[in-house]
Amino acid sequence: MSRSLFLSVFLLVTSQISVLAQASLPKGLKASQFHLYVLAGQSNMAGRGKVDTIDKTPHPRVWMLNKANEWVPATEPMHFDKPAVVGVGPGLAFGKQLAEQEADTSGDPVFIGLIPTAVGGSAIDAWQPGGYHEQTKNYPYDEAIKRVQLAQQSGTLHGILWHQGESDSKPELASVYEQKLIQLIGRFRQVFNSPAVPVVVGTLGDFYAADASGVKNPAAVQINTILRNLPTHLSRVACADASGLTDNGDATHFNAASARELGRRYAKAMQALERKP
């Protein structure tokens, strides 16, 4: 591609993105058409993958609630927990897949509203009323509740995505993780006045918990077992398995391609739950 042609294409794409970024939700959009999904957990939900062009290309029907609590076209990075390191997570790929495949009961295309609430490094104890996260100086649960309830003024809550557990991958914490996660899901459903809202949890990466040679972190393996078995304990819960995905070189965080794939796995699991009566 010649330099002039490359520049023309670049200017065209950036101008289209700029126009879309200045857009607002369509007037008259029904709450039933605007499907809201909460993105909760720690850094692998917030995203640490390297941002590429595809991650900056918005979908006309996928929106996100930004830090200022405004609805804007969704692009990466979506989260703002740790601005210096935040990157690609599973949320945008999840939203794009749903937007392409879902319609409301009248057959009209739906809009997807993503609500980023994840906080890197947060243990599950920070996800309870008054829970404080020292690294980011915030209250993950309390702030998530405020953002979701604000979003519910515009749309209808259709699901919660949860990816967390690295910070609880210690023997004394993993042993009580299941009980705390069950309590958290129940609390979310009660506070959001949505007792049957679908919830999809995601497992920790093989690179963190276990690899081909066997167990790497026994407590992380225990966390993954809890996550995989959670649907047997709670209704309308599914697990998106992260098996086979790749880290970004730090043995902790998914790289961008794997984060996108995980998002698609979340979407598949969510759609299966939504089809159940």
N, C-alpha and C positions, 0 to 999 in steps of 0.2 A: 504494500500500500504506500502511495506517495505521501510525502509530508503534508502537502496541501489537502489531499483527500482525507487523510487521518484527522487533520485539524477541523475540516468541515463536519465530519461525522461526530467528532468530540463536541463541537459547539452545538450541533443539533441535539445530541443526547442530553447535554447539560442544560440546554434551554428548556427541553421537555420536562426534565426533572424539576427545574426551577419553577415552571408554570404549575406543575402538580403540587409542589411544596407550598405554593401560595393558595391552593384550593381549600375549600371547606367541604364538610360533609354535605351531600345533596339535600336541598330543602325538601321537606316532606318525607324524609326517610323514616319509615316506621320502626319503632323499637323492635318489633318482631323480625325485621330484616337485618338489624345490626346485632350480630352475634358476638358477645364478649367472651374473651378467654384471658384468664389470669396466668401470668408467667411468674412462678414463685420458686424460691430455693436459694442456692448460693452461686458460686462463680460459673459453673458449667451451664446454668440456665441464663445467667447474665451474659455469658459469652466472652471467650478469650481468643477466638480464632482471628486470623488476619483478614481484614476487610478487603474485598475485591469489588470489581465493577458490578458484578451480579448482586452484591449485597447492598449496593447503592441505587439499584434500579427498582423503583417502587411499583407495586401493583395497584391499579386504580381502585380496587375494592378491599385493600388491606391497609388499615389505619392503626395508629398506636397513640396511646396517651403519653405525651412527653413529660419531661420533668416539671414543666410549668402547668401541667394538667390541661393541656390543649390537645385536641385531636388533630394529628398531622399524618400525612402518608408515611407508612412504616418503611424505614431503612435502617441498616446497621451503621453504627452500634445503636441498639434500642435502649439499652440500660445506661445508667449513669451512676452506678454505685461506686466505681473506682475509675474515674475518667482517664487516668494515665494508662490503664491496661485493658479497658473494656473493648470487646470486639464482637465477632460473630458467634451467636448462640443458636439454639434450635428454633427460636420463636418465629422468625420471619419465614423460614421454609415451611414451618407448620401452617402459618397463616395463608401463605400463597396456595398451598395444596388444598386447604379447605375452601378457599375462595373459588377455585376452579371446579370444585366438585359438588358444592352444596347449593341448594335453593330453598326458599322458605315454603310454607305450606301452600301458597298460592302459585308457586312455580317461578316467582321472581328471583333473580340472583341476589344472594346475600352479600352484605358487607361484613368484614371481619374486623373487630376491634380488639387489639392486643393491649394488655395492661401490664407493662413491665414493673415487677416489684422485687426481683431477686437481689440479694446482697452478698457479694463475694466474701467467703470466710465465715458466714453466719452459721452457727450451730442451731439445732432445732430448738434449743431453749430460748433463742432470740425470737422464735416464732410463737410467742404467747403474749397475752396482754401485758404491756409494760416491759417486755423483753428488750434488753439493750445490747447493741453491738459496738464494742469498743473501737474496732478498727475504723469504722466509718462514722462513729458518733451518731448513730441513729437507732430508731426503734423499728425493726423490720416489719413485725406483725402489725403494730399500730398504724404505721404509714401505709402499709398495703391495704388495710381495711378502709382507710380514708379514700384512697385512690379508686378502689373498686366501687365503693358506694357512690362516689362522684360519677364514675363511668356508667353506673346503672341508671342514671338519670337520662342517658341517651340511648341505651340498648338493653338487651336481655342477656343475662349471664348464661352461657352455654357450656362452660367447662373451666377446669383448673388444671394447669400443668405444674408438676412438682419435680424438681431435680435438686437433691441435697443429700448429704450423708458423709462427705469426705471429712467434715469437721467433727463428726460423731464416730469416726472409725477408730475408736479406742475401746478396749474390752469393757471398761466400766460404763461407757456411754452406749455402745452398741447393744448391751444387754437390756436397756430400757427404751430403745429406739422405737420399737413397734408400738408400744403403749402410747408414747408421745405423739407418734404420727397419726394414729387412730384418733386421738383426742383433737389434734389439729384439724384434721379433715372434718370431724364433727362440728368443731367450733366454726370453721369457715362456712359450712352449710347452714348453720344456725344464724350466724351474723348476717350472711347475705340473703337470708330468707329464701333459700333454695335447697331444701332438704334432699333432693335427688340429683343435684348437679353432678355431671360426670367428672371424675378425677382420674388423671393419668399420671403415674409416677414413673420415673426413669431410673434404670440401674446405673451404678458407677462403672466407669470404663474398665476393661480388662487390664489395661496398663496400670491401673491404680489398685485393683482388687486382686486379680490373678492373671497369669499369662499361660502360654502353652505348656510351660514346664510345671505348672501347678500353682499352689497358693502363694500369694505375694504379701498380702496384708490380711490376716485371719479376721480381724474385726470388720474390714471392708467387705470381705466375703459374707460375713454374717449380715451386714446391712443389705447386701444384694439379695440374700435369701429372704429377708423380711420383705423387701420390695416386690420380689417375684410372687411371694405368697399372699400379699395383701389382698388381692381380689377374692381370695377364699374367705376372708374375714369381714369384708365390707362390700355392700352392694354398689353397683355402678362405679366400680374402680377397675382400672386396667393398668398393666405395666408395659412400658416401652423398653425393650431390652437393648442395651448398648453393646452387646457382644460383637466383637470383630472390628470395632471402630478404633481410630488412631488418635494418639495424643499429638500435641504440637511441639514435643521435644522435652517437656518438663515432667512427663509421667503423671500428670494431674489433670490437665485440661485438654478437651477435644480440639483438634485442629479445625479449620473452617469447613473443609469438605465433610468431616465426620459430624460436626455440629449440624450442618444442613441435613445430612442423612438421618441424624437422630430426630430432627424436627419432622421429617417425613414419617418416621416410625411413630412419633407421637400422634401425628394426624391420622394415621391408619388405625391406631388404637382408639383414638377419640371417636372416629366415625363408627367404629364397631359398637362402642358404647351407646352412641346416639341412635343407632338403629334398633337397639333393644327396647321393648315396650316398658 
